[in-house]
């Protein structure tokens, strides 16, 4: 499973974000960003000015990640973009600059590698920037029986979906606290469910949801927002890589990647705990309370383990 109005959201509002040095006239200061005055202030914090703060986005070259990059850039954030595909990052960076945004820092990097997060931190340090927001979007899934799928691929999924996300959520905590920034972690509707047919993926998203909610509680007194984005089905490269042919449930829960990204951005800026974009996505966690766990397990198993041509 792979963003649209946040849960409990009343943040309908205009553009959000600090002004950028190179911008079109349409890049304006918003009420939401005025609320967090530390972002729009020209004052330096501990010697670090606005131009030296970045929003770090992983999995940024396509899908929800690319849409998140576009919306953060359009609201004035300077970006540091991470993806294993350097050509996709270059294309996206050119688009952002052409639209009047600041040129992003590009970090071609495969999060499956054990030194990936060290390399990301080293690249940012070399540019003399500090992280204000972390957007952990990178992740992937695999469809099939766990015992029949490649074990190495499933362990790589855990590395990207859990280990890298946890590392990047914790690694930049000092600068997040210093700049009163935030973390947006991409989970999934799958995080609320058991997942026969995608056992490791569903479990990884359950971890993201639980970890992010707990981290939110710990960081709140320090002025750091943590929001978990839980979309349903989104038409991106995710399905092809996972080996899924979308069925009826995809049509019922489908959201555009741009809508998902906007909902996630608005949710983070409004300091929402969880964002469930789309009516169908919002109602499912509520419905889960009405049925025994065993029934849900059997239903998901029947849905996902049926043969898809």
Secondary structure as UniProt FT lines:
FT   TURN            7..8
FT   TURN            25..26
FT   HELIX           31..35
FT   HELIX           37..40
FT   TURN            46..47
FT   HELIX           50..52
FT   STRAND          53..58
FT   HELIX           63..74
FT   TURN            75..76
FT   STRAND          79..83
FT   HELIX           86..98
FT   TURN            99..100
FT   STRAND          105..108
FT   TURN            111..112
FT   TURN            114..115
FT   HELIX           116..127
FT   STRAND          130..136
FT   TURN            146..148
FT   HELIX           151..158
FT   HELIX           159..164
FT   HELIX           165..171
FT   HELIX           173..178
FT   TURN            179..180
FT   STRAND          182..186
FT   HELIX           189..192
FT   TURN            196..197
FT   HELIX           199..220
FT   TURN            221..223
FT   STRAND          225..229
FT   HELIX           238..242
FT   HELIX           248..253
FT   HELIX           257..269
FT   TURN            270..271
FT   STRAND          274..275
FT   HELIX           279..288
FT   TURN            289..290
FT   HELIX           293..305
//
